[in-house]
Amino acid sequence: METLLVPHSALTRLQVEQLRLLEVEPEQLSACGDIASALYTLATTSADAITGWALLVDQHPRAFLLLMRAPCVPAWADPLAAVVLALQVDRQHQGRGLGKACLQALPDAVRRTWPEINQLTLSVDPRNTAALQLYRSQGWVDRGEAYRAKVGFERKFVFEL
């Protein structure tokens, strides 16, 4: 299995169509949203402030995420950070380490795209134990409460570049 994290802009027409079919489990929608919303956000936000990344597995998109930077970062994020949003792994391919592959490839991708960025950050529901375990296992640090969500407070996780 060959994995490669590539910018959305580098996808072929066929890969873009395949990406549009990406689905997460229904219970994950509140955390990461759906692919249509992520692609809409990518298309309607300044290209200087947002990038989309697809994880290709044997040349097929199986995961996707957005990276956002100032001036579009949320109030809880450091202005010099890139915020990870909408990390989605296709439901048919979950449990195969693709989220981990995204997180491992992300620092180099950010350094190449936005060399002035010194930190990655994201927020996660503290009840999402699988996500908490994944982020911690990849060196992300829990920096406390990020913001008040629908139920309780999200946790802010940071990865220093």
DSSP file (Angstrom, degrees, kcal/mol; ACC not computed):
  #  RESIDUE AA STRUCTURE BP1 BP2  ACC     N-H-->O    O-->H-N    N-H-->O    O-->H-N    TCO  KAPPA ALPHA  PHI   PSI    X-CA   Y-CA   Z-CA
    1    1 A M              0   0    0      0, 0.0     2,-0.5     0, 0.0    56,-0.0   0.000 360.0 360.0 360.0 115.8    0.0    0.0    0.0
    2    2 A E        -     0   0    0      2,-0.0    56,-3.1     0, 0.0     2,-0.4  -0.871 360.0-169.3 -99.6 124.8    1.6    3.3   -1.2
    3    3 A T  E     +A   57   0A   0     -2,-0.5     2,-0.3    54,-0.2    54,-0.2  -0.898   9.2 173.4-115.7 146.2    0.3    6.4    0.5
    4    4 A L  E     -A   56   0A   0     52,-1.8    52,-3.2    -2,-0.4     2,-0.6  -0.949  25.0-141.4-151.9 126.9    1.0   10.0   -0.5
    5    5 A L  E     +A   55   0A   0     -2,-0.3    50,-0.2    50,-0.2    59,-0.0  -0.817  33.8 174.5 -90.4 118.9   -0.4   13.3    0.9
    6    6 A V  E     -A   54   0A   0     48,-2.8    48,-2.8    -2,-0.6     5,-0.1  -0.910  35.4 -98.7-127.4 151.4   -0.9   15.7   -2.1
    7    7 A P  E >   -A   53   0A   0      0, 0.0     3,-1.8     0, 0.0     4,-0.4  -0.371  32.0-121.9 -63.9 145.8   -2.5   19.1   -2.5
    8    8 A H  G >  S+     0   0    0     44,-3.2     3,-1.7     1,-0.3    45,-0.1   0.878 112.8  62.6 -53.6 -38.7   -6.0   19.1   -3.8
    9    9 A S  G 3  S+     0   0    0     43,-0.3    -1,-0.3     1,-0.3    44,-0.1   0.687  98.0  56.8 -63.7 -18.5   -4.8   21.2   -6.7
   10   10 A A  G <  S+     0   0    0     -3,-1.8    -1,-0.3     2,-0.0    -2,-0.2   0.482  82.8 111.3 -92.1  -3.8   -2.5   18.4   -7.8
   11   11 A L    <   -     0   0    0     -3,-1.7     2,-0.1    -4,-0.4    -3,-0.0  -0.394  68.9-120.9 -71.4 146.8   -5.3   15.8   -8.1
   12   12 A T     >  -     0   0    0      1,-0.1     4,-2.3    -2,-0.1     5,-0.2  -0.347  31.0-103.2 -74.6 166.4   -6.4   14.6  -11.6
   13   13 A R  H  > S+     0   0    0      1,-0.2     4,-2.0     2,-0.2     5,-0.1   0.905 124.8  50.4 -57.6 -42.2  -10.0   15.1  -12.7
   14   14 A L  H  > S+     0   0    0      1,-0.2     4,-2.4     2,-0.2    -1,-0.2   0.913 109.1  50.6 -64.0 -43.0  -10.7   11.4  -12.0
   15   15 A Q  H  > S+     0   0    0      2,-0.2     4,-2.6     1,-0.2    -1,-0.2   0.872 108.0  53.1 -64.6 -36.2   -9.2   11.7   -8.5
   16   16 A V  H  X S+     0   0    0     -4,-2.3     4,-1.8     2,-0.2    -1,-0.2   0.920 110.1  48.0 -63.1 -43.0  -11.3   14.8   -7.8
   17   17 A E  H  < S+     0   0    0     -4,-2.0     4,-0.4     1,-0.2    -2,-0.2   0.903 112.6  48.5 -64.7 -40.2  -14.4   12.8   -8.8
   18   18 A Q  H >< S+     0   0    0     -4,-2.4     3,-1.3     1,-0.2     4,-0.2   0.894 108.1  55.4 -64.6 -39.5  -13.3    9.9   -6.6
   19   19 A L  H >< S+     0   0    0     -4,-2.6     3,-2.1     1,-0.3    -2,-0.2   0.876  98.0  62.4 -61.1 -38.4  -12.7   12.3   -3.7
   20   20 A R  T 3< S+     0   0    0     -4,-1.8    -1,-0.3     1,-0.3    -2,-0.2   0.689  98.4  58.2 -61.8 -17.6  -16.3   13.6   -3.9
   21   21 A L  T <  S+     0   0    0     -3,-1.3    -1,-0.3    -4,-0.4    -2,-0.2   0.491  76.4 123.4 -89.8  -5.3  -17.4   10.0   -3.1
   22   22 A L    <   -     0   0    0     -3,-2.1    13,-0.5    -4,-0.2     2,-0.4  -0.343  40.0-176.4 -59.7 132.6  -15.5   10.0    0.3
   23   23 A E        -     0   0    0     11,-0.1    68,-4.0    12,-0.1    69,-0.3  -0.991  14.0-156.4-133.9 141.9  -17.9    9.3    3.2
   24   24 A V        -     0   0    0     -2,-0.4    66,-0.1    66,-0.2     5,-0.1  -0.664  42.5 -79.3-105.4 168.7  -17.4    9.1    6.9
   25   25 A E    >>  -     0   0    0     -2,-0.2     3,-2.2     1,-0.1     4,-0.6  -0.398  44.2-115.4 -64.3 145.0  -19.5    7.2    9.5
   26   26 A P  G >4 S+     0   0    0      0, 0.0     3,-1.1     0, 0.0     4,-0.4   0.845 115.7  56.3 -52.9 -37.9  -22.7    9.1   10.3
   27   27 A E  G 34 S+     0   0    0      1,-0.2     3,-0.2     2,-0.1     4,-0.2   0.629 103.0  57.3 -71.7 -11.2  -21.6    9.6   14.0
   28   28 A Q  G X> S+     0   0    0     -3,-2.2     4,-2.3     1,-0.2     3,-1.1   0.592  81.6  87.0 -91.4 -12.9  -18.4   11.3   12.7
   29   29 A L  H <X S+     0   0    0     -3,-1.1     4,-2.0    -4,-0.6    -1,-0.2   0.847  83.2  56.1 -58.7 -36.9  -20.2   14.0   10.7
   30   30 A S  H 34 S+     0   0    0     -4,-0.4    -1,-0.3    -3,-0.2    -2,-0.1   0.788 114.0  41.3 -68.2 -24.7  -20.5   16.4   13.7
   31   31 A A  H <4 S+     0   0    0     -3,-1.1    55,-0.3    -4,-0.2    -2,-0.2   0.883 135.0  11.0 -88.0 -42.9  -16.7   16.3   14.2
   32   32 A C  H  < S-     0   0    0     -4,-2.3    -3,-0.2     1,-0.2    -2,-0.2   0.538  90.6-141.4-117.9  -9.4  -15.3   16.5   10.7
   33   33 A G     <  -     0   0    0     -4,-2.0     2,-0.2    -5,-0.5    -1,-0.2  -0.227  35.9 -62.5  73.6-171.2  -18.3   17.3    8.4
   34   34 A D     >  -     0   0    0      1,-0.1     4,-2.0   -11,-0.1     5,-0.2  -0.676  42.3-107.8-111.1 168.6  -18.8   15.8    5.0
   35   35 A I  H  > S+     0   0    0    -13,-0.5     4,-2.7    -2,-0.2     5,-0.2   0.852 115.8  57.8 -66.3 -35.3  -16.6   16.0    1.9
   36   36 A A  H  > S+     0   0    0      1,-0.2     4,-2.0     2,-0.2    -1,-0.2   0.924 108.9  45.6 -61.9 -43.4  -19.1   18.4    0.1
   37   37 A S  H  > S+     0   0    0      2,-0.2     4,-2.5     1,-0.2    -1,-0.2   0.905 112.8  50.4 -65.6 -41.6  -18.8   20.9    2.9
   38   38 A A  H  X S+     0   0    0     -4,-2.0     4,-2.3     1,-0.2    -2,-0.2   0.924 112.3  46.4 -63.0 -44.2  -15.0   20.6    3.0
   39   39 A L  H  X S+     0   0    0     -4,-2.7     4,-2.1     2,-0.2    -1,-0.2   0.855 111.2  52.7 -68.5 -33.6  -14.7   21.1   -0.7
   40   40 A Y  H  X S+     0   0    0     -4,-2.0     4,-1.7    -5,-0.2    -2,-0.2   0.925 109.2  49.3 -64.4 -44.8  -17.1   24.1   -0.6
   41   41 A T  H  X S+     0   0    0     -4,-2.5     4,-0.7     1,-0.2    -2,-0.2   0.913 111.3  50.1 -59.7 -43.1  -15.0   25.7    2.1
   42   42 A L  H >< S+     0   0    0     -4,-2.3     3,-0.5     1,-0.2    -1,-0.2   0.902 112.8  46.2 -61.2 -42.2  -11.9   25.1    0.0
   43   43 A A  H 3< S+     0   0    0     -4,-2.1    -1,-0.2     1,-0.2    -2,-0.2   0.743 116.2  43.8 -74.9 -23.8  -13.5   26.7   -3.0
   44   44 A T  H 3< S+     0   0    0     -4,-1.7     2,-0.4    -3,-0.2    -1,-0.2   0.354  99.2  78.7-108.3   6.3  -14.9   29.7   -1.3
   45   45 A T  S << S-     0   0    0     -4,-0.7     5,-0.1    -3,-0.5    27,-0.0  -0.883  95.1 -85.7-114.8 147.2  -12.0   30.8    0.9
   46   46 A S    >>  -     0   0    0     -2,-0.4     3,-1.6     1,-0.2     4,-1.1  -0.192  31.2-133.8 -50.3 132.3   -8.9   32.7   -0.2
   47   47 A A  T 34 S+     0   0    0      1,-0.3    -1,-0.2     2,-0.2    -3,-0.0   0.726 105.8  61.9 -63.8 -21.2   -6.3   30.3   -1.6
   48   48 A D  T 34 S+     0   0    0      1,-0.2    -1,-0.3     3,-0.0    -2,-0.1   0.729 110.7  38.9 -73.6 -20.7   -3.7   32.2    0.5
   49   49 A A  T <4 S+     0   0    0     -3,-1.6    20,-2.6     1,-0.2     2,-0.3   0.551 118.0  38.2-108.0 -10.4   -5.5   31.2    3.7
   50   50 A I  E  <  - B   0  68A   0     -4,-1.1     2,-0.3    18,-0.2    18,-0.2  -0.999  52.1-179.0-145.9 144.0   -6.6   27.6    3.0
   51   51 A T  E     - B   0  67A   0     16,-2.4    16,-2.7    -2,-0.3     2,-0.4  -0.985  17.4-141.7-136.7 150.3   -5.3   24.4    1.3
   52   52 A G  E     - B   0  66A   0     -2,-0.3   -44,-3.2    14,-0.2     2,-0.4  -0.890  14.7-163.9-110.8 144.8   -6.9   21.0    0.8
   53   53 A W  E     -AB   7  65A   0     12,-2.7    12,-2.0    -2,-0.4     2,-0.4  -0.993   2.9-161.7-132.5 131.9   -4.9   17.8    1.1
   54   54 A A  E     -AB   6  64A   0    -48,-2.8   -48,-2.8    -2,-0.4     2,-0.7  -0.918  15.1-139.1-111.4 137.1   -5.8   14.3   -0.1
   55   55 A L  E     -AB   5  63A   0      8,-2.4     7,-2.9    -2,-0.4     8,-1.0  -0.863  22.0-154.6 -92.8 116.3   -4.2   11.2    1.0
   56   56 A L  E     -AB   4  61A   0    -52,-3.2   -52,-1.8    -2,-0.7     2,-0.6  -0.770   8.9-165.9 -91.9 133.8   -3.8    8.9   -2.0
   57   57 A V  E >  S-AB   3  60A   0      3,-2.9     3,-1.7    -2,-0.4   -54,-0.2  -0.973  84.3 -18.9-117.9 113.4   -3.6    5.2   -1.4
   58   58 A D  T 3  S-     0   0    0    -56,-3.1    -1,-0.2    -2,-0.6   -55,-0.1   0.910 131.1 -52.6  49.8  44.6   -2.3    3.5   -4.5
   59   59 A Q  T 3  S+     0   0    0    -57,-0.3    -1,-0.3     1,-0.2   -56,-0.1   0.448 117.8 111.6  74.8   5.4   -3.3    6.7   -6.4
   60   60 A H  E <  S-B   57   0A   0     -3,-1.7    -3,-2.9   -42,-0.0     2,-0.3  -0.929  73.5-117.1-110.5 130.5   -6.9    6.7   -5.0
   61   61 A P  E     +B   56   0A   0      0, 0.0    -5,-0.2     0, 0.0     3,-0.1  -0.494  44.1 158.3 -68.0 123.2   -8.0    9.4   -2.6
   62   62 A R  E     +     0   0A   0     -7,-2.9    28,-3.0    -2,-0.3     2,-0.3   0.470  62.3  25.9-122.7  -9.9   -9.0    7.8    0.7
   63   63 A A  E     -BC  55  89A   0     -8,-1.0    -8,-2.4    26,-0.2     2,-0.3  -0.977  61.1-169.7-151.2 160.6   -8.7   10.7    3.2
   64   64 A F  E     +BC  54  88A   0     24,-2.5    24,-3.2    -2,-0.3     2,-0.3  -0.993   5.8 173.8-151.5 150.3   -8.9   14.5    3.1
   65   65 A L  E     -B   53   0A   0    -12,-2.0   -12,-2.7    -2,-0.3     2,-0.4  -0.984  21.4-132.7-153.3 160.4   -8.2   17.4    5.3
   66   66 A L  E     -BC  52  85A   0     19,-3.0    19,-2.8    -2,-0.3     2,-0.4  -0.889  11.0-158.7-111.5 146.4   -8.1   21.2    5.2
   67   67 A L  E     -BC  51  84A   0    -16,-2.7   -16,-2.4    -2,-0.4     2,-0.4  -0.997  13.5-174.2-122.1 130.2   -5.4   23.5    6.5
   68   68 A M  E     -BC  50  83A   0     15,-2.1    15,-3.2    -2,-0.4     2,-0.3  -0.950   3.3-179.7-125.6 144.1   -6.2   27.1    7.3
   69   69 A R    >   -     0   0    0    -20,-2.6     3,-2.1    -2,-0.4    13,-0.1  -0.823  36.5 -21.3-133.3 175.1   -4.0   29.9    8.3
   70   70 A A  T 3  S+     0   0    0      9,-0.6    -1,-0.1    11,-0.4     8,-0.0  -0.239 117.1  31.4 -55.2 141.7   -4.3   33.6    9.2
   71   71 A P  T 3  S+     0   0    0      0, 0.0    -1,-0.4     0, 0.0   -22,-0.1  -0.956 127.4  46.0 -92.1  13.3   -6.4   35.6    8.7
   72   72 A C  S <  S+     0   0    0     -3,-2.1    -2,-0.2   -23,-0.1   -23,-0.0   0.418  79.6 118.2 -97.7   2.3   -8.9   32.8    8.8
   73   73 A V  S    S-     0   0    0      6,-0.1    -4,-0.1     1,-0.1     9,-0.0  -0.374  70.5-104.6 -70.3 148.7   -7.8   30.9   11.9
   74   74 A P    >   -     0   0    0      0, 0.0     3,-1.7     0, 0.0    -1,-0.1  -0.245  33.6-103.6 -66.8 162.2  -10.3   30.7   14.8
   75   75 A A  T 3  S+     0   0    0      1,-0.3    -2,-0.1     4,-0.0    72,-0.0   0.778 118.7  58.3 -59.0 -29.7   -9.9   32.9   17.8
   76   76 A W  T 3  S+     0   0    0      2,-0.1     2,-0.3     0, 0.0    -1,-0.3   0.600  92.7  85.9 -79.7  -9.9   -8.5   30.0   19.9
   77   77 A A  S <  S-     0   0    0     -3,-1.7     6,-0.1     1,-0.1    -4,-0.0  -0.652  88.8-105.4 -94.6 147.9   -5.7   29.3   17.5
   78   78 A D    >   -     0   0    0     -2,-0.3     3,-2.1     1,-0.1    -8,-0.1  -0.481  29.7-127.1 -62.9 135.6   -2.3   30.9   17.5
   79   79 A P  T 3  S+     0   0    0      0, 0.0    -9,-0.6     0, 0.0    -1,-0.1   0.709 109.7  52.8 -62.9 -18.7   -2.1   33.4   14.6
   80   80 A L  T 3  S+     0   0    0    -11,-0.1    38,-1.4     2,-0.1    39,-0.6   0.320  95.8  94.7 -96.1   7.8    1.1   31.8   13.4
   81   81 A A  E <  S- d   0 119A   0     -3,-2.1     2,-0.5    36,-0.2   -11,-0.4  -0.599  70.9-132.0 -96.4 157.5   -0.4   28.3   13.4
   82   82 A A  E     - d   0 120A   0     37,-2.6    39,-2.2    -2,-0.2     2,-0.5  -0.943  26.4-140.3-101.8 131.5   -2.0   26.3   10.6
   83   83 A V  E     -Cd  68 121A   0    -15,-3.2   -15,-2.1    -2,-0.5     2,-0.5  -0.813   5.1-139.4 -98.7 128.8   -5.3   24.8   11.8
   84   84 A V  E     +C   67   0A   0     37,-2.8    39,-0.4    -2,-0.5     2,-0.3  -0.759  31.3 173.8 -86.4 125.4   -6.2   21.3   10.7
   85   85 A L  E     +C   66   0A   0    -19,-2.8   -19,-3.0    -2,-0.5   -53,-0.1  -0.918  49.6  12.2-129.6 155.3   -9.9   21.0    9.8
   86   86 A A  E     -     0   0A   0     -2,-0.3     2,-0.6   -55,-0.3   -54,-0.1   0.789  64.9-175.6  55.2  38.1  -12.2   18.4    8.4
   87   87 A L  E     +     0   0A   0    -56,-0.1     2,-0.4   -22,-0.1   -22,-0.2  -0.563  13.2 176.8 -68.5 114.4   -9.9   15.4    8.7
   88   88 A Q  E     -C   64   0A   0    -24,-3.2   -24,-2.5    -2,-0.6     2,-0.5  -0.981  22.4-168.6-129.0 128.7  -11.9   12.7    7.0
   89   89 A V  E     -C   63   0A   0     -2,-0.4   -26,-0.2   -26,-0.2     5,-0.1  -0.973  40.4-104.0-113.3 128.9  -11.0    9.1    6.3
   90   90 A D    >   -     0   0    0    -28,-3.0     3,-2.5    -2,-0.5     4,-0.4  -0.227  27.2-127.4 -53.5 133.3  -13.3    7.2    4.0
   91   91 A R  G >  S+     0   0    0    -68,-4.0     3,-0.7     1,-0.3    -1,-0.1   0.785 107.7  57.7 -58.0 -30.5  -15.5    4.9    6.0
   92   92 A Q  G 3  S+     0   0    0    -69,-0.3    -1,-0.3     1,-0.2    -2,-0.1   0.606 113.3  40.5 -74.5  -9.8  -14.6    1.9    3.9
   93   93 A H  G X  S+     0   0    0     -3,-2.5     3,-0.8   -31,-0.2     5,-0.4   0.241  84.1 124.2-123.6  11.4  -10.9    2.4    4.7
   94   94 A Q  T <   +     0   0    0     -3,-0.7    -3,-0.0    -4,-0.4    -4,-0.0  -0.372  64.1  37.9 -72.0 154.3  -11.0    3.4    8.3
   95   95 A G  T 3  S+     0   0    0     -2,-0.1    -1,-0.2     1,-0.0    -4,-0.0   0.572  88.4  99.3  83.1   9.9   -8.9    1.3   10.8
   96   96 A R  S <  S-     0   0    0     -3,-0.8    -2,-0.1     0, 0.0    -1,-0.0   0.228 102.0 -99.1-112.5  12.6   -6.0    1.0    8.3
   97   97 A G  S  > S+     0   0    0      3,-0.0     4,-2.0     4,-0.0     5,-0.1   0.669  82.1 130.7  83.5  16.7   -3.8    3.7    9.7
   98   98 A L  H  > S+     0   0    0     -5,-0.4     4,-2.2     2,-0.2     5,-0.1   0.866  71.6  52.1 -75.1 -35.1   -4.7    6.4    7.1
   99   99 A G  H  > S+     0   0    0      2,-0.2     4,-2.3     1,-0.2    -1,-0.2   0.924 111.5  48.7 -61.4 -43.3   -5.4    9.1    9.7
  100  100 A K  H  > S+     0   0    0      1,-0.2     4,-2.4     2,-0.2    -2,-0.2   0.901 108.6  53.2 -62.2 -42.2   -1.9    8.4   11.1
  101  101 A A  H  X S+     0   0    0     -4,-2.0     4,-1.8     2,-0.2    -1,-0.2   0.892 108.5  50.7 -61.8 -39.8   -0.4    8.6    7.6
  102  102 A C  H  X S+     0   0    0     -4,-2.2     4,-1.7     1,-0.2    -2,-0.2   0.953 111.7  46.7 -60.7 -49.8   -2.0   12.0    7.1
  103  103 A L  H  < S+     0   0    0     -4,-2.3    -2,-0.2     1,-0.2    -1,-0.2   0.853 111.8  50.9 -63.9 -35.5   -0.7   13.3   10.4
  104  104 A Q  H  < S+     0   0    0     -4,-2.4     4,-0.4     1,-0.2    -1,-0.2   0.850 115.2  41.8 -71.2 -33.6    2.8   11.9    9.7
  105  105 A A  H  X S+     0   0    0     -4,-1.8     4,-1.7    -5,-0.2     3,-0.2   0.696  97.5  80.5 -84.5 -19.9    3.0   13.5    6.2
  106  106 A L  H  X S+     0   0    0     -4,-1.7     4,-2.7     1,-0.2     5,-0.3   0.875  82.7  57.2 -61.5 -45.2    1.5   16.8    7.3
  107  107 A P  H  > S+     0   0    0      0, 0.0     4,-2.5     0, 0.0    -1,-0.2   0.921 110.5  44.4 -55.4 -45.1    4.5   18.6    8.9
  108  108 A D  H  > S+     0   0    0     -4,-0.4     4,-2.0    -3,-0.2    -2,-0.2   0.894 112.6  52.7 -65.9 -38.7    6.6   18.3    5.7
  109  109 A A  H  X S+     0   0    0     -4,-1.7     4,-2.0     1,-0.2    -1,-0.2   0.913 111.6  46.0 -62.1 -42.4    3.6   19.4    3.5
  110  110 A V  H  X S+     0   0    0     -4,-2.7     4,-3.2     2,-0.2     7,-0.2   0.917 109.6  53.8 -67.7 -43.1    3.1   22.5    5.7
  111  111 A R  H  < S+     0   0    0     -4,-2.5    -1,-0.2    -5,-0.3    -2,-0.2   0.877 113.2  43.9 -59.3 -37.7    6.8   23.3    5.7
  112  112 A R  H  < S+     0   0    0     -4,-2.0    -1,-0.2    -5,-0.2    -2,-0.2   0.867 122.5  37.0 -73.9 -36.8    6.9   23.2    1.9
  113  113 A T  H  < S+     0   0    0     -4,-2.0    -2,-0.2     1,-0.2    -3,-0.2   0.917 135.4  14.3 -84.2 -46.7    3.6   25.1    1.4
  114  114 A W    ><  +     0   0    0     -4,-3.2     3,-2.1    -5,-0.2    -1,-0.2  -0.708  65.3 176.8-131.1  77.7    3.8   27.7    4.3
  115  115 A P  T 3  S+     0   0    0      0, 0.0    -1,-0.1     0, 0.0    -4,-0.1   0.709  77.8  63.9 -61.3 -20.0    7.4   27.8    5.6
  116  116 A E  T 3  S+     0   0    0      2,-0.0     2,-0.3    -5,-0.0    -5,-0.1   0.616  78.8 102.4 -78.6 -11.6    6.6   30.6    8.0
  117  117 A I    <   +     0   0    0     -3,-2.1   -36,-0.2    -7,-0.2     3,-0.1  -0.566  44.9 178.8 -74.6 131.8    4.1   28.4    9.9
  118  118 A N        +     0   0    0    -38,-1.4    43,-2.3    -2,-0.3     2,-0.3   0.403  60.1  34.1-113.0   0.5    5.6   27.2   13.2
  119  119 A Q  E     -dE  81 160A   0    -39,-0.6   -37,-2.6    41,-0.2     2,-0.4  -0.991  57.2-147.7-158.0 142.1    2.8   25.2   14.6
  120  120 A L  E     +dE  82 159A   0     39,-3.0    39,-2.7    -2,-0.3     2,-0.3  -0.886  27.1 177.8-104.5 145.3   -0.1   22.9   13.7
  121  121 A T  E     +dE  83 158A   0    -39,-2.2   -37,-2.8    -2,-0.4     2,-0.3  -0.981   9.7 166.3-145.3 157.4   -3.2   23.0   15.8
  122  122 A L  E     - E   0 157A   0     35,-2.0    35,-2.8    -2,-0.3     2,-0.4  -0.963  26.8-124.8-157.6 167.3   -6.7   21.4   15.9
  123  123 A S  E     - E   0 156A   0    -39,-0.4     2,-0.3    -2,-0.3    33,-0.2  -0.935  24.5-174.6-121.2 150.4   -9.6   21.0   18.3
  124  124 A V  E     - E   0 155A   0     31,-2.1    31,-3.2    -2,-0.4    22,-0.1  -0.999  32.9-106.7-145.4 143.1  -11.2   17.7   19.3
  125  125 A D    >   -     0   0    0     -2,-0.3     3,-2.2    29,-0.2     7,-0.2  -0.530  29.3-135.0 -66.1 127.9  -14.2   16.6   21.3
  126  126 A P  T 3  S+     0   0    0      0, 0.0    -1,-0.1     0, 0.0    28,-0.1   0.649 104.1  60.6 -64.6 -12.4  -12.8   15.2   24.6
  127  127 A R  T 3  S+     0   0    0      1,-0.1     2,-1.8     2,-0.0     3,-0.2   0.544  78.7  92.8 -87.5  -7.9  -15.2   12.3   24.2
  128  128 A N    <>  +     0   0    0     -3,-2.2     4,-2.4     1,-0.2     3,-0.3  -0.574  52.1 171.2 -85.5  77.2  -13.6   11.2   20.9
  129  129 A T  H  > S+     0   0    0     -2,-1.8     4,-2.4     1,-0.2    -1,-0.2   0.825  71.3  56.3 -62.6 -34.2  -11.2    8.8   22.5
  130  130 A A  H  > S+     0   0    0      2,-0.2     4,-2.2    -3,-0.2    -1,-0.2   0.931 111.0  44.0 -64.2 -43.8  -10.0    7.3   19.2
  131  131 A A  H  > S+     0   0    0     -3,-0.3     4,-2.9     2,-0.2     5,-0.3   0.918 112.3  52.4 -66.8 -43.1   -9.0   10.8   18.0
  132  132 A L  H  X S+     0   0    0     -4,-2.4     4,-2.4     1,-0.2     5,-0.2   0.929 111.6  46.7 -57.7 -45.7   -7.4   11.7   21.3
  133  133 A Q  H  X S+     0   0    0     -4,-2.4     4,-2.3     2,-0.2    -1,-0.2   0.904 112.4  50.5 -63.6 -42.5   -5.3    8.5   21.2
  134  134 A L  H  X S+     0   0    0     -4,-2.2     4,-1.0    -5,-0.2    -2,-0.2   0.952 112.3  45.5 -61.3 -50.5   -4.3    9.1   17.6
  135  135 A Y  H ><>S+     0   0    0     -4,-2.9     5,-2.4     1,-0.2     3,-0.7   0.927 114.5  47.7 -62.7 -45.0   -3.1   12.7   18.2
  136  136 A R  H ><5S+     0   0    0     -4,-2.4     3,-1.7    -5,-0.3    -1,-0.2   0.906 108.1  55.3 -62.3 -40.3   -1.2   11.9   21.3
  137  137 A S  H 3<5S+     0   0    0     -4,-2.3    -1,-0.2     1,-0.3    -2,-0.2   0.728 107.2  51.7 -66.2 -20.1    0.5    8.9   19.7
  138  138 A Q  T <<5S-     0   0    0     -4,-1.0    -1,-0.3    -3,-0.7    -2,-0.2   0.249 126.7 -95.5-101.9  12.0    1.7   11.2   16.9
  139  139 A G  T < 5S+     0   0    0     -3,-1.7    21,-0.3     1,-0.3     2,-0.2   0.552  72.9 147.2  91.8   7.8    3.3   13.7   19.3
  140  140 A W      < -     0   0    0     -5,-2.4     2,-0.5    -6,-0.2    -1,-0.3  -0.549  39.0-139.5 -76.0 144.6    0.4   16.2   19.5
  141  141 A V  E     -F  158   0A   0     17,-3.0    17,-2.3    -2,-0.2     2,-0.6  -0.904   9.3-126.6-112.7 131.0    0.2   18.0   22.9
  142  142 A D  E     -F  157   0A   0     -2,-0.5    15,-0.2    15,-0.2     3,-0.1  -0.651  25.8-179.2 -74.5 117.1   -3.1   18.7   24.7
  143  143 A R  E     -     0   0A   0     13,-3.5     2,-0.2    -2,-0.6    14,-0.1   0.203  43.5-108.1-104.8  13.3   -3.0   22.5   25.4
  144  144 A G  E     +     0   0A   0     12,-0.5    12,-3.7     0, 0.0    -1,-0.4  -0.538  69.8   3.5  99.9-163.2   -6.4   22.6   27.2
  145  145 A E  E     +F  155   0A   0     10,-0.2    10,-0.2    -2,-0.2     3,-0.1  -0.347  47.8 179.9 -67.8 136.1   -9.8   24.0   26.3
  146  146 A A  E     -     0   0A   0      8,-2.7     2,-0.3     1,-0.4    -1,-0.1   0.848  60.4 -34.7 -99.2 -53.8  -10.1   25.5   22.9
  147  147 A Y  E     -     0   0A   0      7,-0.5     7,-2.8   -72,-0.0     2,-0.6  -0.984  64.9 -84.5-164.9 163.4  -13.7   26.7   22.8
  148  148 A R  E     -F  153   0A   0     -2,-0.3     5,-0.3     5,-0.2     2,-0.1  -0.675  48.6-172.8 -79.9 121.8  -17.2   25.9   24.0
  149  149 A A        -     0   0    0      3,-2.7     3,-0.3    -2,-0.6    -1,-0.0  -0.250  46.8 -75.8 -99.9-170.0  -18.9   23.4   21.6
  150  150 A K  S    S+     0   0    0      1,-0.3     2,-0.5    -2,-0.1     3,-0.1   0.887 128.2  24.0 -57.3 -39.8  -22.4   22.0   21.5
  151  151 A V  S    S-     0   0    0      1,-0.1    -1,-0.3     0, 0.0    -2,-0.1  -0.925 129.1 -43.4-130.1 106.4  -21.6   19.8   24.4
  152  152 A G  S    S-     0   0    0     -2,-0.5    -3,-2.7    -3,-0.3     2,-0.4  -0.283  92.0 -40.2  75.0-159.8  -18.8   20.9   26.7
  153  153 A F  E     - F   0 148A   0     -5,-0.3    -5,-0.2    -3,-0.1     2,-0.1  -0.864  49.0-127.6-110.4 139.6  -15.5   22.3   25.6
  154  154 A E  E     -     0   0A   0     -7,-2.8    -8,-2.7    -2,-0.4    -7,-0.5  -0.463  28.5-121.2 -72.6 154.7  -13.3   21.1   22.7
  155  155 A R  E     -EF 124 145A   0    -31,-3.2   -31,-2.1   -10,-0.2     2,-0.5  -0.836  17.3-134.6 -99.6 139.0   -9.7   20.3   23.5
  156  156 A K  E     -E  123   0A   0    -12,-3.7   -13,-3.5    -2,-0.4   -12,-0.5  -0.830  21.2-169.1 -94.4 124.5   -6.9   22.2   21.7
  157  157 A F  E     -EF 122 142A   0    -35,-2.8   -35,-2.0    -2,-0.5     2,-0.4  -0.921   2.8-165.4-114.6 142.2   -4.0   20.0   20.4
  158  158 A V  E     -EF 121 141A   0    -17,-2.3   -17,-3.0    -2,-0.4     2,-0.4  -0.958  13.4-167.5-130.1 143.1   -0.8   21.5   19.1
  159  159 A F  E     -E  120   0A   0    -39,-2.7   -39,-3.0    -2,-0.4     2,-0.3  -0.974  21.3-141.0-128.9 116.7    2.1   20.0   17.1
  160  160 A E  E      E  119   0A   0     -2,-0.4   -41,-0.2   -21,-0.3   -42,-0.0  -0.588 360.0 360.0 -79.3 134.5    5.3   22.2   17.0
  161  161 A L              0   0    0    -43,-2.3   -42,-0.2    -2,-0.3    -1,-0.1   0.420 360.0 360.0 -93.0 360.0    7.1   22.3   13.6
